[in-house]
């Protein structure tokens, strides 16, 4: 089953008060990387993305939080060297989301914001642009970000990222389910999508090789996350 976790970032002021304390949970090279962020919220998204990834993987695999060893494929998709578990991470605005599964999985979250629709002509297929062109106002904006997160989650699931063009396949809705046709092969692909209601003005989509998804998002509290990690950190001393 695909499990989907979501963490809402704490207030920037609270994070800044505890920044050094929180960063101690990370390896030295990762601490150095995160200190380069000029934006506190950008740093928070990356820090909590790292922490929730280690936290969930430690719980699911039994590997110690500090001993989890990430590797990357040739095209940059992270994987866990010590275990066959599959996972994926995304963050936007004040949310960090994480998907865990026994099979390939991809997740994408986006803050819904005003955009220039000309971008769709470049990244969406003719059929998707045709559908988008029939909509107006909020319906058009929501459909744009529905498509964006669905398509991104698929690319993250197969591990190509944007090395595969977003316009090379079409995501369409049929019978209250989303399906995908790849124009490079001309085939309708057997992948599974699920969307979750995260918060107003956010879109969250998950793509999986398996059809079983958790019914509801699993909310992770930042303070609970920090407490559990700190407990392990103290036990290692």
DRENTORKOL-310032 format. One record per residue: residue in three letters; y, z, x of N, C-alpha, C in turn. Coordinates in steps of 0.001 Angstrom, whole numbers, plus 524288, in hexadecimal, padded with zeros to 5 digits. Atoms other than C-alpha are relative to their C-alpha. Example, Ala and Ser with C-alpha at 12.3 -4.5 7.8 and 13.67 -1.06 7.14 Angstrom:
2
ala7FB5A800008037A7EE6C81E788300C804B08000080384
ser7FB5A7FFC47FCCC7FBDC81BE48356680442802DA7FCFE
END
This chain:
237
unk7FB53800008033F800008000080000804EA8000080369
unk7FAED7FFED7FD5E80DE97FD2C8044280319804B67FE1B
unk7FCA77FB9880148816088097F804B78057D7FEE0801FC
unk7FA998013C7FEBA824C880879804C58033F8050880004
unk7FCF17FB427FF3482DAB81334809EF805C87FE9B80070
unk7FA5C800F17FFC183C6681459808BE802CF805058019A
unk7FCE37FB997FE278460E81D3380FA9805C77FEAA7FF6D
unk7FA5B800BA8007A8544D81E8B80BF6802AB802ED80472
unk7FD7F7FDAA7FB7885CD582127817B78036E804A57FE78
unk7FC6C7FBAA800F88642882E1681891805A37FE41800BD
unk7FA828012C7FF12872EE82E84818EF800F97FF5D805DA
unk7FED0800FF7FA808789A8294F82599801C8804F6802BB
unk7FE057FB307FDA287F8A83647827FC7FB8C803BA8015C
unk8047B7FC977FF008729F83DB0826F27FCCA7FDF080494
unk802EB8024D7FBAB86BD78343583004802C7800EE80531
unk7FD147FF577FB22876B78350983A137FFBC8059C80204
unk8006F7FA857FE68875BA843F083A147FADA800FE802DA
unk805467FF007FE03867388433083D447FDEB7FB7180347
unk801A6804D17FD53866F683644844957FCB08011A804D3
unk802D77FEF37FB27862B783BBB851CB7FACB802A57FEEE
unk804D67FD3F80162858A8844A284B817FBF97FC327FDDE
unk80390803D08024A852D68394E843D17FE0D7FC2980426
unk8017E803D17FC09852EB8300684F627FBF480225803D1
unk803D37FDC97FC5D84AAA83983857477FA5E7FECF7FE57
unk8053E8014C801E183F12835A384ECB7FE307FAA7801F0
unk80141805487FE3C83F8B82806854BF7FEF97FFFB805DB
unk800E98008D7FA6683AFC8236A86206805297FEED802C0
unk7FB248008D7FD068450F8229D86CD5802467FA887FFA2
unk7FE04805578004C845FE813D286C7F802247FEBD7FAA5
unk7FE09800EC80547847A6813D285DBC80523802ED7FF15
unk7FB157FD1B8006F8524081E4985EA1804737FCE68027D
unk7FBFE803167FD568599A815EB86850801867FB407FCC3
unk7FEF6804938034E8584D80A3185F5080383801767FB67
unk7FD147FE8B804A585D91811678536780587801DF80138
unk7FABF7FE357FEAA8693F8172685A9B803D07FB7B800B5
unk7FC8F804927FF6186E818094C85C21802997FE687FADE
unk7FDC38017A80508871588082184D9480569802637FF53
unk7FAB87FE0D800F187FE38093784ACC80097801F97FA6B
unk7FFD27FE5C8057987DC980A9183C1A7FC0C804507FF0B
unk8038E7FBA880117878118179C837D97FBD87FE687FC15
unk803DD80180803E98718E8116482C0E7FBF17FC4780245
unk803C88036E7FD6886B55806C38345C7FC398032D80341
unk803597FC937FCE6866438114783D787FC40802F77FC7F
unk8034D7FD16803A28612881914831EE7FB8F7FCA07FDF5
unk8041B803738020C859CB80D8682C537FBBC7FF2D80415
unk803D3800F37FBE48534680AD2839507FD01804EF8016E
unk802937FB137FEA7850688191183C827FC108018C7FBD9
unk803937FE698042584A9681C2E82F447FBC07FBF27FF12
unk80424803E7800328434180F4882F727FBBC8013C803EA
unk803C87FE7A7FC0283CCB8138B83C137FD05804E57FE60
unk802797FB068015C83A3382144837047FC307FF787FB78
unk803818006B804818346881D76829E07FB337FCC780171
unk8047F803147FE4B82BB7813588306F7FC1280377802D1
unk803847FC7E7FD208261E81D62839CC7FDBE804387FC65
unk801A67FBCE8039582568827C782F227FB8D7FE2A7FC75
unk803FD801FE8039A81DA381F788257A7FB1A7FE61802FF
unk80490801AC7FD09814D38198182FCE7FCEF804A580220
unk802B07FB4E7FE29811D2826F2835597FCCB8026A7FB99
unk802C17FDC38047D80E1382BD3827BF7FB4E7FCAE7FE76
unk804138037F801E4805E081FE6824967FBA17FF21803F6
unk803DD801507FC067FEE781DDD831827FDE5804BF802E6
unk801A27FB647FD1C7FE0282B9B83706801B47FFF9805B5
unk7FDFA800487FAAA8047D82731843AE804E48036680055
unk7FB737FCB07FF4980E78830D0848E8805057FCCC7FFC2
unk7FAE880284800A181C8882D508457E801F97FDC680530
unk7FDCC801867FAF48205782CAF853CE7FC967FC1F802F6
unk803A3803617FD298145D824E18580A7FF5D7FA9C7FD8E
unk8004F8052080282815EF8198784EAB802627FBEA803A0
unk7FE6A803FA7FC38816F780D4D857018009A7FAC17FD40
unk7FEF3804F58029581D8A8014A851497FFA27FB7F803E2
unk7FFF4804E07FD1E81B077F39685638802597FBD77FC67
unk7FDED8044A80321820A37E6A2851AE7FCF17FB048011E
unk80274805177FF5D81A7C7D97E84F47803BD7FC6D802FE
unk7FCC6803B37FD1381F9A7CD8A85680804F97FE947FD18
unk7FB4E8014B802FC8292E7CB3284B64802BF804E27FDEB
unk7FCE57FB54800E582D977D94D84A9B7FE65803977FBA4
unk801997FC788042A825E57DF8983F837FD61804CB80261
unk802537FB457FDB6822DD7EDC5842E47FAA9801367FDB5
unk805137FE27801D0815287F311842057FE82804D280324
unk801C17FB257FD9B80E087FF7C845947FB307FEE380345
unk80440801577FC7D805547FDF38516E7FB2B8035C7FF0C
unk804767FC68800777FCDB809E584E657FD2C7FFBC7FACC
unk8024E7FFF78053D7F9A08069884044800DC7FAB37FD76
unk7FFA9805158029A7F7807FAE68375780396800097FB3E
unk7FC857FFA480485801447FFAC82D17804657FBFC80064
unk7FBA7803AF8004880BD47F632828AD804AF802BB7FD91
unk7FB447FD73801ED819D57FA228263A804AA7FC6B800C8
unk7FB34803047FF798277C7F4C6824CD8049A8035F7FE45
unk7FB4D7FCCF800CB8354C7FA4082485804987FC847FEA4
unk7FB20802BC8012A842467F62281EC78042B804107FEBC
unk7FBC87FC718018984F8E7FC6381CDF804ED7FCE77FEBE
unk7FB19802638019B85C687F9128167E8034F8042C7FD54
unk7FC997FC1F802798683680109812677FE4D8057D80163
unk801727FA8C7FF1B8640580F24810AD7FA29801097FF47
unk8059D7FF55800D98556480CA680F367FCC07FDC280479
unk80406801D57FC6B849E780B64818797FAE77FFE57FCED
unk804E880077802F483D0780683812AE7FBA27FE71803B5
unk80483800B67FC8B82F66805E38187B7FB2F7FEE47FCAF
unk804D58015C802C6822AD7FF86813FA7FB5B800CD80398
unk804C47FEF47FD098150D80392818597FB5A7FDC87FD07
unk804858025580298808367FC7E815A37FB987FF2B803ED
unk80472801597FCA67FAB67F92281AD9800207FA3C80174
unk7FF8D8059C7FF017FE887EABE81A97805B87FEAD8010F
unk7FAB2801B27FED480A7F7E2CB81E36803BA801437FB87
unk7FC1E7FE8D803F0816BE7E74E8172A805777FF0F80232
unk7FA86800BA7FE868253C7E42D8176680380802627FBE8
unk7FC6C7FD7C8039F830CA7EB198114C8059B7FE898015D
unk7FA77801177FF0983F2D7E7FC80FAD80352802A07FBDB
unk7FC3C7FD968038884A7D7EF81809B7805607FDD880154
unk7FAC68020D7FF34858357EA4C807DB803D0802A87FC3B
unk7FBB37FE3E8034B864E47EFF7802D3802547FB3B7FD54
unk7FDD280467802E6869957E6D67F81A805E880005800A9
unk7FA6B8006D7FEE5877227E2277FBC1801C67FA6D7FEE3
unk7FE038053B8010287FE67D68E7F9277FEDD7FC81804B5
unk8014B803A67FBD287BC47CAA9800E7802237FA907FEA8
unk7FEA580575800E787F327BC51802707FAF47FD137FEC7
unk804ED8025A801BE875027B4BE7FAEE7FE917FB0E80307
unk80153804887FCC6875EB7A950804647FB7A8013C803B4
unk804427FE7E7FC7D86C887B10C80CD87FAAD7FEAE7FDAC
unk804F28012A8029F862017AE95802A97FE537FA5A800FC
unk80143805807FF18862CB79FEC805157FD0C7FF5280526
unk8028F800547FAEB85E537A265813077FAB8802C98000F
unk804977FCAA7FF7A8542B7ACF0810F57FC247FFB57FB74
unk8037C8002E8047F84E6B7AA5F803727FE057FA7B7FF18
unk8025B8051D801178459879F5C7FEF3802EB7FD587FB85
unk7FD65802BB8045584A64794E37F5637FEEA8027D7FAAC
unk8014C7FD8E805018432C79B577EA14802CD805357FF51
unk7FD527FAF18004C848F57A89F7ED48805D87FF3C7FF26
unk7FA728011C800B7856A07A2EC7EE608012A7FDF57FA87
unk7FF4F801FD80556854D679BF17E1708002F804847FC1D
unk8001F7FB658035F8515F7A8C67DAD2804EB80344800C0
unk7FB567FCE47FED785C887AFD87E19B804DA7FD917FD92
unk7FB77802B98020F866357A5727DD38800B1800857FA23
unk7FFB07FF60805AE863187A8087CEE980206805677FE65
unk7FE7B7FA9F801258670F7B65D7CFF6805B2800EF80169
unk7FA957FE977FEE58745E7BCC37D02B80080805ED80079
unk7FEAC7FA707FFE287A8D7C9F27D3027FBE7803638029A
unk803A77FC387FDDA871D97D5A17D54F7FA707FE0280034
unk8054E8022B8000B865787CE317D1B37FF127FC90804C5
unk8006E8036C7FB78868237C4587DC647FF968033580502
unk800107FCBA7FB4E86AE87CEDD7E6917FAC7802E180085
unk805037FD3B7FFE185EBA7D6967E2E37FB8A7FC5980179
unk8042F803BD7FEC58562A7CA7C7E371800317FE6F805BC
unk7FF778015C7FA7C85BA37C6EF7F0CE7FD4C8041C80372
unk8023C7FBE67FCBA857B07D4267F6657FA49801217FEB1
unk8059E7FFDF8012384AC57D4577EF177FD297FC248038E
unk8026B804047FCCE8476F7C7AD7F5F28002780160805CA
unk7FF6A7FED77FA6F84CBA7CC128030C7FC0380413801C6
unk8039D7FBD47FE5D844A97D88F803757FA507FE527FF6B
unk8055A801EC800A3838697D1F57FE357FE7E7FC6B80489
unk80123803BA7FBD88393D7C710808467FFBD802B78054B
unk800137FD177FB0E83C897D04C8137A7FB058034980075
unk804B27FCBB7FFC2831477D94F80FE67FB327FCB180148
unk80467803787FEC3827F37CDBC8107E800007FE91805CF
unk7FFB1801717FA7782CCA7C96E81DE37FEA08049A80381
unk801527FB607FCF082B8F7D757822D07FA2E801447FF7D
unk8059A7FF1B800BC81DE37D85981D1B7FCC97FC7480398
unk802F88039A7FCBC819207CC3582457801A58005D805BD
unk7FE847FEE17FAA08208B7D08A8307C803277FBD9802BB
unk7FCF4804247FD7E828ED7C481832CC805CC8013E80040
unk7FA607FF4B80064836307C9D582F128027D7FAC47FEC4
unk7FD36804CF8013F840457BF0682E687FE957FB738039E
unk801F68048C7FD2A838AC7B683837EF7FDAB7FC0C7FC28
unk8018A803748044C833787B0E282B2C804947FFBA7FC3B
unk7FB68800B48034883E367AB42822A97FF3E802507FA8A
unk8001E7FDEE805528415E7B245815F77FF9E7FBAA7FBED
unk8001780454803C1842B37A4F980F857FACF7FD0D80008
unk804FC802CB7FF8A834E67A0D18137A7FC08801A87FBE6
unk803797FE468042A82EF07A7DF807E380337801BB7FB4F
unk7FD6D7FE87804E7832417AB127F9CB7FD46804AE7FD99
unk801FE7FB8D802FB830A17B8107F2EF801967FF347FA56
unk7FED1800E18058182FA67B6B77E4387FD2F804177FCB1
unk802337FC1A8039282CE27BF9F7D8CF7FCE97FD487FBBC
unk8036C8023A803FE821A97BCBA7CFA17FCC5804647FDA3
unk802FB7FBE28029381BE47C5F87C59F8014C80567801F8
unk7FE1E7FAEE7FE188242C7D15F7CA677FE018015F80575
unk801987FF3D7FA9481ECE7CF917D819802837FBD780364
unk7FDC5803B77FC57824607C9097E41A7FBAC7FD4E80318
unk803B68031F7FD1081D0E7BE297EAFA802E97FCE180420
unk7FD84802AE7FBA081F847B5E97F7047FD477FAD580113
unk801F9805197FE5C81DF67A79E7FA84802697FE9D80540
unk7FE388017C7FACC81ED17A372808BD8007B7FA0E80036
unk7FF1F805A98000B824EE795EF809FE7FDF27FD58804E7
unk802158024E7FB3781FE8793E7817D07FA407FE8B7FF5B
unk8058A80120800EF811D879445812FD7FF087FDBA7FA96
unk8009B801D38056081428790DA804C57FC7A803787FCBB
unk803AD7FC93802AF80BD079C70800D7802BE804AB7FD77
unk7FE647FB1D8027480DE87A7AC7F78D7FCEC8046B802A6
unk8027B7FC0D7FCC280B147B3BA7FFAE7FEAE804E37FCEB
unk801CC7FB3D80292803AD7BFC87FB8F8025F804BD802D4
unk7FD7C7FB3F7FE1580D417CAA57FECA801CD803127FB3B
unk7FEB97FC8E8045C811A37D60D7F6798054D80292800F0
unk7FACF7FDBB7FFAE81F5E7DAC97F3A7800828049F7FC47
unk7FEA97FBA78036F824877E7657EE03805AC8018180116
unk7FAA27FE247FF73832887EB8E7EB7B800608058A7FDDE
unk7FF337FA99801A1837197F98A7EA2A805CC800F67FEE7
unk7FAA37FE6B80131843447FF577E3ED8016980477803B3
unk7FE9B7FC257FC10849538068C7EF60804DA8030B7FE75
unk7FB037FDA280168857668093C7EB81803837FBA97FDFC
unk7FC5C80410801BC862A98022E7E4CA802207FCEB804AC
unk7FDD88037D7FBFA867587F6947ECC67FC667FF3D804B0
unk803C08011C7FBD285AF47F5BD7F5087FB747FCE37FDC3
unk804BD802DF8014984F8C7EC457F4BE7FBD8801458041A
unk8044C7FE9C7FC8D8426D7EFFC7FA7A7FB2A7FCF37FE6D
unk804A38032880103836D47E6BF7FB957FBF3800E480441
unk804617FF4D7FC6A8296E7E81A801D87FC417FB747FF39
unk803E58042D8003381FB97DD64805357FB2A801D5802EA
unk804D17FDFA7FDB8811897E03E808297FB8D7FC1A7FF75
unk804D68030080073804847D9DE80AC07FC5A802717FBFA
unk8032D7FD42803E87FEE07E3D980137803128007D7FAE4
unk7FD457FFB8804FF802097E47B7F2938012F8058A7FE27
unk7FF527FAA5801DF801D87F3547F193804D48027A8027C
unk7FB387FD6E7FE3D80F207F9FE7F27880069805617FD75
unk7FEEE7FAF88026F8131C807FE7F0308039A7FF2C7FB4C
unk7FD12800AD804D481903809C87E2BA805C28014E800B4
unk7FAA17FE357FF5482536810CD7E74C8014880096805C9
unk7FE317FEF07FAB882D4B8120B7F38C7FEEE805AE80172
unk800AE7FABB7FDFF82A5F81DF37FBE7804EF8016E80301
unk7FB077FE947FDA583752824697FF247FF22803FD80456
unk800507FC767FB838385E82ADB80C7B8056380260800D8
unk7FB0C7FD4D7FF31842FE8351E80E1C8012180073805D0
unk7FED57FFAF7FA5E84A058348081B547FF128056880253
unk800AF7FAB87FDE8849DB8435281CE17FA398016480083
unk805A57FF1C7FFB383B3A843E5819DF7FDAA7FD0B8049C
unk801C7803327FBA8838DD838EE8238A8014E802A480530
unk7FE547FD737FB2D840B083FE582E107FD0180510800E7
unk802CE7FB0F7FF79839DA84CD382B527FA787FF1980209
unk8055B801117FE6282C3F846FE82CB17FFC77FE26805AA
unk7FFE8801F97FAAE82FDA83FE48391E801648045D803D4
unk7FE737FBBE7FC938368584BD383EE07FB7E803CC800CD
unk8047C7FC7A7FF8482A658540283C157FC3F7FDF680425
unk80380802367FC148221B84AAA8440E8028A8003B8055E
unk7FD207FFEC7FB0D82C9B849E284E817FFA08056080281
unk800467FAB17FDFB82C93858B084FEB7FA7980166801BF
unk8056B7FEDD7FEAB81DC085951850197FE5F7FD8B80531
unk8016D8028C7FB1B81D758501185BBF80222802D5804C8
unk7FDA67FD3A7FB9882595859518641C7FC30803D38026B
END
